[in-house]
Every structure is written in C-alpha cells, then in structure tokens.
C-alpha cells in the first residue's frame, strides 16, 4: 500500500511539473499565427489609446497588440527592467527625460528615416530638441506641456490691478500688498518641494525663469553663476522673509485642494499642470475667475518653464519595426492628439492643434500655453535619475534651512560637476 | 537501469518519501531566498547600473568601501539608531505600566486586552496612511485639535521638518508596536507566582519595592529579548517612511532601508544597493546570533 501510494504521489508530482511548464514561457506556446506587438504607456489618455488599438487590430487581422497601461510611479522602472532583462516592450513611452537614457543604453531604434520633416516642423521646437540626441531623433512626438501660472482675476481686481505681474519682483510686491489688505493669505505655494515629487521640473522651471541653466552649450556646469544662487535666495526669502509663500508648501497635498484654495482666494496664483486646469474647469464653480498666463521672470528674462512631454519609441529588439511604426503613427496622429486633449489628458505636440476651434473652445487657455512654450527648456541627461534625486535633496535642504542659499548653490554646482565627471556627459568642449 | 532501480528503491522508503515531499519547498526557498542572496553578493562586487548595461564590471570591494567612506550611510545609520532607541525606550516605558495594569483582574480586562491589540493588527501601510492624514497640514485632525484648543494659531506642516518628521514616524511605529511589547511583558508577568508578592507584603514591601525587587528582575529576560528584537526590527523600518515622507524632507527620514531602496530602485545602482543591503544584513545577522545565544542562556532564578 505504501508502494502504491508512493507511485501515485510521484506520478502526481511529475504531472504537476509538466503542466506548470506547459503554461510557462519555458515551453514555447502553440504556434500563434498573429504578430504580437507589446506596448507600454502611462495612464493618461488610455481610453483613447485602447479605442485606436482595437481599431488597428480590426483592420490588421494579422496583428495582436498587447497593451500595458502602467502607473507613472512604476513606468520608468518597468521599462528599464524590461529592457535590461532582455524582453523589452516593442513600443513604449520615450519622453525627453528618458530618451537620452534609453538611447545611450542602445535600447531604442533611431527614427530619422521614418519621422517626416513635416512632423518635426509642426511639433513644438523644445519637444523636438528633447527627443533628439547625438544627431538622431528617437521617438515620435505624442504630447507636450509646460506649467503655466493660474491666477485669480478677482483677487487682482480687488487689489486694483489689471494684469498679472511680469517679474518675480513685481509678484512679491503685489502679493505683500494683497496680503496686507487681507485679500489673500499668501501670494502662492511652491509646488514640487515635497519629497519624492520629481522636484527637477519645478526647479528647472524656476531656474529658467531666472535666466539660469545647469549646463551651457559647451558642457560646462554653470548653475551657480548663471542664476542658481539668485534663485535660491529668492526661494528662501519668499518663504521666510517676505512670507508670500505658504509655509505648508513643503508638504504634499492634493492638487485639487490647492486649486480650490486658489478659487477661494487663499492665493494670488499657482504654477500648476495643464491637466489640472482642465480638471478645475469641470469642478470649480467660479472657474471663470481664474486666468492663465506666463510664469514671471527675473534678471531680464520675460519668463521660463520646464517643457515636458511624451513620445512613442520603438525598441531595438522589436521584430517587426514596420508594423510597430504603423501603430506609432496611428497613436500619435493629430486626430488622436486632439481626442486625448479633449479627454482632459495632456496637450498636443502639434502646433497647429493649438488653433483648432474645438480644442480652443474646450481649453480656452490653449493660446496662453502656446505663448508659454516659447519660454521652455528641457534637461537631457543619461543620468536623469541622479539629477532628479539631487534636485529633490538640494531644494529640500534649502527650504528646510539645513543649508543657506550659498551653501545649497555651491553644493548643487559641485554635485553636478561630480556627476558629469562620473558619467562623462554632458561632454565638455575643449 | 541500475540507477532507476536504486531510485525506485529509495522512493519506497520513508526517507525517500520525505525527500519527495520537501523537494518543492526546498526549490521555492532556493529560488526565492538562497539564489537571490548569493546573486546579491555577486552583484555587490560589481558596478551594475541598469541604465548602462555595457559598463558592468568587477570592482572588488569598492561598493562596500565607498559608501562607508561617505557621510550618507552613517547619517542613515544614525537615523536608524535614533528611531530604534526612541522606539525601544518609549515603548518599554509605556508597555511595562500597561502590562502591569492588564495583569490585574478587573471587570472588562479581557475586552480591554483585545481592544489594545488593534493597532498591532493594522498593516504598516494602512498605519502610515492613517497617520499621514492625521498630520496633514491642510485637513489633519491633529491641526484641528490643537487649533481648537488654542495651542496653535494656524495649521502647520508637521512632516516638513526633518527631525520632527523622523520623531513622528517613530511615535506612530511605537503606537503600532506597543501591543506586542505589552503582551510579551504581560505573558511573563502572568508566570510570576503570587506568593512572592504576598511574602514581600508581609515583610513590609510597598508596591514600588515589589516592582523593583520582584517584578523587574523576573521580567528582565523578556525585556532583553524585546530589546534585541526591536533593535533588529528597527533596521527594517520602511513602509512608514515610504508612505509618509519618502525619505525626506532633505533626507531627514532616510533610514538604512530607505537608503538601500533609493540606491537600488530609484537610482538603479544594483551593485551599490546590494552592498549596502549586505552590510545591513551582517549587522542584523550579528544581532540574531546574539539573540539566539541569549535565549539558550540560564534564566534568572527565583
């Protein structure tokens, strides 16, 4: 009996093992006649993407698209791990912040021969520059954005002001006046100063508005003298000396709550994401009291901003690049960009769409965004992760007063030089 | 054929059956624990940056030496020690009196014991989210309560100052772990015979002297066990830091585990992250060895 039981048990174990193997990737699947294309994108505009993916499959019976929608917090890591693990997605988000990393690692296919000059001419210049690296263009533009100023018109009116200030100095003076008159509690709130927030965006935006930059055209680190120190002094003074910035900025709170505060005249203005302005349009009663304009400037600069965007890239390991390109063209065409914008996702990458009547009707501040795009910059680094962590740590040391503006600016300068030396990029011209 | 016969023979014995039955478990343990551990040791001797796949190379002990020469790891270690000492100190100071009270039989003491277990039953992530809301600068009930009592004149941001944020994280971990400490001590208190206290009372000892000369020496082994356990667990704190502060502000709550996480999963420096994790493992392993040795030592005699 013992022997019989053992035989049955061994047989059961062997069957389980074989069954588990047959469902695993170790044993090849039954021959699938369809061409499989794997796509990884973020959550924004996913319904629009799903619709067009289904449409593509219907018109291309030989194609099967495996669409993965991944949260922003995990997307970069997921893409990197899949690339490094040798089983990358065929098509993936490859925005300017990532394109340099992926291209440097040899993971992306250059698209110079596929992207037309018309597409590049019609796309916002900053985005095209952001997708270009070492003379090649690596991804097809999908959407573009910057963080404009949203202000409360009613607050300005009560303060006897007609237009929003053009410089940071004017903004500080006006905020103090409005605070003293009891019209607002604070001038603004610093966004992106809290931990884990991707402070690099707001940092770059503010630095650009001060006419500063991290690296010059020759690859030298110029942060300290190009405006970094002045920016840090401004950030600290605005918080602790002039007190025009909400001290609770240092803690993350929901953007919806912040927008409501703006509408209820707690602040004069905010610098925020375009999709949140779209959200406010549907969710805030007195939305018509809000206006959109350029971020103020300093040191002779009219304005500055951080340009962000996304594009679709094709992996080097994609087995059918022609098919992948057909899908990329479909998902990035103007019609899809427009639908995404109308679905309250991000704004189009194509310039002409900023004059589209349907879009302007739905997003009345679209022309203001087009104006802001003239004053945008991007940071291209293959060590973007380190850069982001460095920006986070520096800004927080500054606003928590662990470092003075001089110390923080010096530390930032030295850290950038150290990272540049370690990674050999940006390449310094001799 | 001879081999097959031998296998068949072996399988038909109790020992053979035991081997068959534990093989799946061993495979899982090997795949999930042993192999990753050795692979991490392998990685720790290499420069591995996921975003530069062609630049992986053997660098010897650089991944161990370089972090130990930088201030970051020592600051993270310091924060971890601050967390651990505070958690242990305040935890024991609260747990002992609570255990003494729970040791008294009164109406409702069983229900009270069950109720006190609730914080411990919370998942760490839930605990962190709950307290993050409590401390929220805009709508947190802590601000609401203090404002209503007139102790503050405007809502403030509790998690935006490095030391305060670390202290608050420690306090919420104490709140969560207090039931476990309390019940450890309570279990020991319940093994102390009552006649000891009766004899002491007859000899004129008051409550304080009974506590100092009877209770404390007899719960000392339990306190030692708790000390070692909580030092070990102190090195593992992560969830609360991740949810509440993300290691900030200004790295103010970046404890050892979060430092390891940042290097490995945010910066994708697998080699350096593996080395830091192994340094931490060695520390915890040392404590574990001490803990096990202590357990087998002689207990305090009555």
Interface residues (C-beta under 8 A of the other chain):
Chain A: X2 X3 X6 X9 X10 X13 X77 X80 X81 X84 X101 X104 X105 X106 X194 X195 X196 X247 X248 X250 X251 X253 X257 X382 X383 X385 X386 X389 X392 X393 X396 X397 X399 X400 X402
Chain B: X11 X12 X16 X17 X20 X24 X50 X51 X52 X53 X54 X136 X137 X138 X139 X155 X156 X157 X158 X159 X160 X161 X162 X245 X246 X247 X248 X249 X250 X251 X252 X262 X265 X266 X267 X268
